[in-house]
Amino acid sequence: MDLRKQCAIIVAYALNELLETKKLQVEKIKTENITLENPPSAEMGDIGIPLFSFAKTLHMAPPMIAKELEKIILENSCDGKYSDYQMPGDFFAVGPYLNIRLNKGLVASGIIEKIENQGVNYGSLNNEEVAPMKGRRVMIEFSSPNTNKPLHLGHLRNDALGESVSRMLRKCGAEVFKVNIINDRGVHICKSMLAYKKFHEEKGDTPESLGIKSDRFVGDCYVEFNNIGRKADGTIIEAEKKAAEEEAQNMLIEWEKGNEEIRCLWKRMNKWAIDGVKKTYERTGISFDKLYYESETYLVGKEIILQGLKDSHFYKEEDGSVWVDLAEINLDKKVLLRKDGTALYMTQDIGTAVSRHNDWNFNNLVYVVGSEQIYHFKVLFYILKKLGYEWANKLFHLSYGMVNLPEGRMKSREGTVVDADDLIDNLRDDVLAEIAEKGRQDAVGDVNEVAEKIALGALHYYLLQVSPTKDMIFNPKESLSFNGNTGPYLQYMGARICSILRKAKEIGLDCTTDKNTLALLSSEEEWALIKLLGELPSVLEKAADSLDPSSVAVYLYEVAKQFSKFYHECPIISAEDKKLATARLTLARCTRTVLQNGMEMILVPFLETM
Ligand code: ARG
C-alpha cells in the first residue's frame, strides 16, 4: 500500500481512539478527512498533518491534539497494534501539526519495486485505480499546415507541443484523438499554382524531374509568385504585381466553381505538398489519427453560415458579403463570406469544428495554434456559441509563442521563415561533424541514425523546455551541447547508464527488489535520487493538466543531474559490498526506466549507445 495512505489511516485511527477516551458521542473521523502536506523543510520530516479542523470536535487545541496523537501512536506501535504493516515512519508533534519522518528503507523499496514492476508503463496513471482523466475524450489539433509551403520552425514547435501533450494526456488515462487541418484551399495555393503555370508547366517540371523534395517545390513556386513584378535591382512594378494578385483571386473563383483544369493542377500540387509534409512528420516522429482537409469542410462551413444568415445570427452587406457583428464581445465586425461568395479562413473553421464533433464526440477540443491567431479563435468560439452548439464552450486555444533563430543564423531561402527540413539537416550535420571529431564513428552503431536522433532530441527538448506561451529563440549550438540543460545531455546520461548495465551483466551482477538489500541505499545522494524517481507520475499528471510539457523537461534534467551526482559519489560495479553493488545497480536501472519513459513524453529519442 501507498505509504502516505498508510499514514493517513494510522492518524485517523488514533484520532478516533482519542474521541473514545474523551467519550464524545460524535461521528467517526474518516481517512479522507486527513490532509497530508509537505513540511517547509527537510528537518521537519516528509509529511505534515494539520490538526486545526479537529479542534472543535475534540474540544482541544491543535498542539494538544498533536501531543496526544504522538503518544497514542507510539504506544500502539509498541503494543504491536499495527502488525498488519510495518510502521511507515516516526510520528511527532510540531506545534499544531503531526509530522512524519518516513522510514527511508520502506519508501525506497516501495518506489523501486513500483518502477521495476511497471517498467515501460511506469509514470502512466493508466495503471492507477482511478486515472485522473479516465473517460475524458480529448481531441487535439496541431500542425495544420497550408499546402503552399513546406513546414517551418514554427511548425516544429507546434508539432512537438501537440504530440507531447497528446502522449501525456493518454498517460493520464484520457482518450486522445489527434487531428490536423490541412488548409489546402484558398488563395495561397492558387498563387503557387499560378507560378507553376507560368514558369514550369510548359517544361513539364515535377519535383522528381528537378530532384527536389515535393513540398519544397510547391514552396519554391510560391516564392516565384511573390517575385512577380520584382526586378533584379529590387524595384517593384506595381501593375504587374497587382495583375498577378487578381489572377490568383480569379483562379480561386474558378476553383470553387469546379473548373476541371484548375482542379486537376490543384490536386497534383496539393499531393506534392502533402506528401512532402508527411515525410517530415515521419522524420520527427509525430502522427495523427485523422487528417481533415479544408477543401472538404469549407462547404459545410458555407452552409452553416447561410443557415445562420436565415436565422439572423449574421447579416448581409449591400455588396452581398456576409458578416457577423462582434459587439457582444467588444470587437468589430467580421466577414464570413466574400461578396463573390468564396469562403474564408473562418468559414472553413466553422465547418471543420462541426464536422469534427459529428465524427468524434469530444469532451474537449484543443487547438494548438500560434499566438498570432488569438483573435481568430476568440471569434470562432463566439460564433459557434452564437449558433447554439452546446459543445462550443469545450473548445480551447492552446496558444504558443513565436520561435526565431539568433540573428544571422541559417537564413532561409525566403529570408524570413526557417525551413524545418533544412534546420534538422543542419543539426544532424553538426552532430556528425562532432562525432567525427571525437573519432567515435565506429563506437555508436549506425552513425547517421544516431546523429539524426541526437538532432531530434536537441530540437524537441529545446522547444519544449520553454513554457508554450513564451516567445523564444532557438539556438542550434546551445541545443546540441552535451553538458547543459539539453536533450543530448539526457541522451548521454541514458546511454551511460545502459553501458553500466551492460558491464554489470558481463560480470554477472544482477538487480534486486529485496527490501533488506535496498535498505542499504541510505546515503544522501541515493535517497535524493530515489525520491526524485518516485515523482514521475505526479510530474506527468501536472504537465498534462496544464498542457505544458516544460516541467517534464525540467524534471528529467534534475534526474539526470542527480544520477550524475550519485554515480560520482557511489561506485556501483566496484562497490566492495556485493549486496550494495546490487542495490545501486537496481537504482541505476530504475533511473534508466524513468529517463526513457519521460524522454518519450517530450519526444527525445532514447539511445543505448552514443
Ligand atoms: N493553416 C493555418 C496557418 O498556417 C493554421 C491552422 C490552425 N488551425 C485552425 N483550425 N484554424 O496559419
Residues whose N, C-alpha, C, O or C-beta is under 5 A from the ligand:
A	BS01	LIG	S144 P145 N146 I181 N183 D349 V369
